[in-house]
Amino acid sequence: MELNEEELAVAESALRWARRELGPIADHIDQEDAFPPDLFTRLGDQGYLGAGIPVEYGGAGGDLMTAALVGWALARVSPAVALSYGGNVNLCAHNLLRNGTPEQKRRYLPGLAAGKLIGAMALTEPNAGSDATSIRTTAIRTAARPAGDGYILNGTKMFITNGPIADLIVVYAKTAPELGKKGISAFLVENGFAGFSVGQRLDKMGMRGSPTAELVFTDCEVPATNRLGPENEGLRVMMSGLDAERAYYSFTGVGLAEEAFALALRYATQREQFGAKISEFQLVQSKLAEMYARVEAARLLAIRAIRRTEAGGRASKEAAAAIFFAAETARFVTDQAVQIHGGYGYTKDYAVERFFRDAKLLEIGAGTQEIRRLVIAAELLGQRH
Ligand SMILES: Cc1cc2nc3c(=O)[nH]c(=O)nc-3n(C[C@H](O)[C@H](O)[C@H](O)COP(=O)(O)OP(=O)(O)OC[C@H]3O[C@@H](n4cnc5c(N)ncnc54)[C@H](O)[C@@H]3O)c2cc1C
């Protein structure tokens, strides 16, 4: 349940890097809603984008825990960067590693690991969020043509992290709409494929700087060699990805909450009112104690979720529980951190204001808090989907 020495070393070294490289620009990224153009290559140079990707595919080795700990470190400084990092590593590269052919892995993983290709994953649609298997994007197989066998994709995806800057997107579409959720397939779509375009870029409350957009597929031509996994087995690809995504992002929530807690603890020992440090007031101490307890518990659940997911097989309950609790902890702790900062916490002069806005996303993305409850309950009651 605890991190081992090697894992702690990864976390500490990534945190040093994040403080040095992102610390001076984290507020700017938020205020300008701008992702630094060279950041992916810098993350690649550090080996962070290759976390969990074997060396033979250009990765840095390690596992899902390695990537989650890098995400944790990034989230302590810039949760928005952690979100985009996860979009590349967890949602795109690791999915490709689990489900791709050797040829697909050779073609794309080295670029993703180096930050030369930016990855994303597109499942959500304007009318298919929580009800993800009701997606309407279609992928119709074309008969073998001179240009090669392939699929024509039509549809719109919504809320896609890294969407405006992505080079490679894992896209879910219906290859057999009449089969419902059993008629879904996954595809590797390059941003240069004819018929692909980036739609509206979204102006968000938090996680600003992590670019999010609508993606549009209009008779988009995708070669058959870019199908990810067998035809009509997209649901399995999707479900394996959801467990890993929830386990990964639970550590983002823990990092965000830990930082807000640390900032609140420091502020409480500096700010004076009524002739005493505010940390001497028991009502403030009560807040700090509860923040600490929740962060510690969230971290343990996150560690367990990653270990279960890595062990293979299904870890839906553990992953959903970990992100459910991490998200709630991040929201609670950032709220209390703003409260402890008083009026100053409500201004952009203090980072807790940014963390407070960023935390809310964790209760919505990767399945909402309500859907996570439903996933846990279904497993408890033996009603697996
Ligand atoms: C910043 C950001 C980044 C994202 N990144 C990605 C990405 O990279 N790729 C991607 O594919 N998607 C991404 N998403 C989409 C995200 O996964 C969805 O927003 C989420 O799944 C919820 O879908 P929705 O927004 O359509 O809400 P809805 O599904 O419409 O839900 C609205 C409300 O109804 C509740 N609700 C729905 N169904 C039920 C039910 N059965 N029981 C009880 N309550 C229910 C929900 O919990 C929620 O409170 C991102 C979203 C955001 C905001």
The ligand as a Gaussian input file, in Angstrom:
#p B3LYP/6-31G(d) Opt

LIG

0 1
 C      -11.952000      19.370000     -19.389000
 C      -12.533000      18.091000     -19.898000
 C      -11.710000      17.182000     -20.537000
 C      -12.248000      16.000000     -21.079000
 N      -11.440000      15.165000     -21.788000
 C      -12.000000      14.140000     -22.498000
 C      -11.212000      13.377000     -23.415000
 O       -9.999000      13.589000     -23.553000
 N      -11.819000      12.413000     -24.134000
 C      -13.159000      12.143000     -24.015000
 O      -13.653000      11.252000     -24.718000
 N      -13.942000      12.839000     -23.140000
 C      -13.392000      13.827000     -22.392000
 N      -14.163000      14.573000     -21.525000
 C      -15.593000      14.283000     -21.422000
 C      -16.044000      13.733000     -20.083000
 O      -15.629000      12.389000     -19.951000
 C      -17.568000      13.925000     -20.006000
 O      -17.788000      15.311000     -19.826000
 C      -18.203000      13.135000     -18.900000
 O      -18.137000      11.764000     -19.169000
 C      -19.672000      13.526000     -18.660000
 O      -20.391000      13.584000     -19.849000
 P      -21.303000      14.889000     -20.166000
 O      -20.426000      16.071000     -19.983000
 O      -21.942000      14.701000     -21.463000
 O      -22.378000      14.913000     -19.006000
 P      -23.774000      14.075000     -18.960000
 O      -23.515000      12.640000     -19.242000
 O      -24.789000      14.783000     -19.790000
 O      -24.170000      14.222000     -17.414000
 C      -24.827000      15.370000     -16.889000
 C      -25.143000      15.056000     -15.408000
 O      -26.064000      13.951000     -15.345000
 C      -25.508000      12.933000     -14.523000
 N      -25.921000      11.611000     -15.012000
 C      -25.847000      11.125000     -16.278000
 N      -26.290000       9.863000     -16.325000
 C      -26.637000       9.529000     -15.061000
 C      -27.174000       8.352000     -14.452000
 N      -27.401000       7.233000     -15.152000
 N      -27.420000       8.386000     -13.128000
 C      -27.165000       9.494000     -12.403000
 N      -26.659000      10.635000     -12.904000
 C      -26.401000      10.644000     -14.227000
 C      -24.007000      13.114000     -14.619000
 O      -23.325000      12.485000     -13.547000
 C      -23.903000      14.634000     -14.614000
 O      -23.978000      15.099000     -13.296000
 C      -13.643000      15.717000     -20.924000
 C      -14.458000      16.623000     -20.233000
 C      -13.934000      17.806000     -19.747000
 C      -14.855000      18.775000     -19.046000

